[in-house]
């Protein structure tokens, strides 16, 4: 049975779609249909937390729409893992966060890792997510390459050069066994470097896009075979009575009613 996966770039721009498709589609398994999409009616950048909340509203609705359109799994394509926990309350298909997937698969590459991300503010959020996911004892440090995603697509080769330099320094300083590239666009830039003949590092560098695709395929296949379902007993519980169900649907209706105005303001 075909498997349909939607990698949603959580930005109000198509600027990153081609780079993700170019560097990730090669790894999709036979029978997997990978779609790379983006958002609208939201900011193009979420390096700062205020616009990030607008992005997450658009992303939540896009994830619900992906389930309605027949996708078997969705990847929230940013290492903030935006909207992942909220979306799991709303949909039954697997919702994958690239950072969470990387941490879950880390043990197959090494016991410990260092995170390399884009800039200091992003690193603060990543440190919080390390604690949220219960991985504090396995992440030995965090370094940045001092780039913003809006600039990375213009010079992926320069991003890759900084990845090579910073990851080597990080491994030497921390004694970690592996690196997690904790930005989907950094990872795509480094993957493009490898695809064009760049020399691989002498230690594992986890590409969160690939980790997310791997997890999405695994969970999507399991769900197709009736072997994966999300618990509704606690954290991901859904509304159990008419009042809260109506509140959930009214929330979506309010977002959709606001979209035309947001498109005019942010599109």
HELIX and SHEET records of a PDB file:
HELIX    1   1 UNK A   17  UNK A   24  1                                   8    
HELIX    2   2 UNK A   25  UNK A   27  5                                   3    
HELIX    3   3 UNK A   49  UNK A   68  1                                  20    
HELIX    4   4 UNK A   84  UNK A   90  1                                   7    
HELIX    5   5 UNK A   98  UNK A  105  1                                   8    
HELIX    6   6 UNK A  106  UNK A  108  5                                   3    
HELIX    7   7 UNK A  120  UNK A  132  1                                  13    
HELIX    8   8 UNK A  149  UNK A  152  1                                   4    
HELIX    9   9 UNK A  156  UNK A  174  1                                  19    
HELIX   10  10 UNK A  184  UNK A  195  1                                  12    
HELIX   11  11 UNK A  208  UNK A  224  1                                  17    
HELIX   12  12 UNK A  242  UNK A  266  1                                  25    
SHEET    1   A 4 UNK A  32  UNK A  38  0                                        
SHEET    2   A 4 UNK A   3  UNK A   9  1                                        
SHEET    3   A 4 UNK A  73  UNK A  76  1                                        
SHEET    4   A 4 UNK A  94  UNK A  97  1                                        
SHEET    1   B 4 UNK A 139  UNK A 144  0                                        
SHEET    2   B 4 UNK A 113  UNK A 117  1                                        
SHEET    3   B 4 UNK A 178  UNK A 181  1                                        
SHEET    4   B 4 UNK A 204  UNK A 207  1                                        
END                                                                             
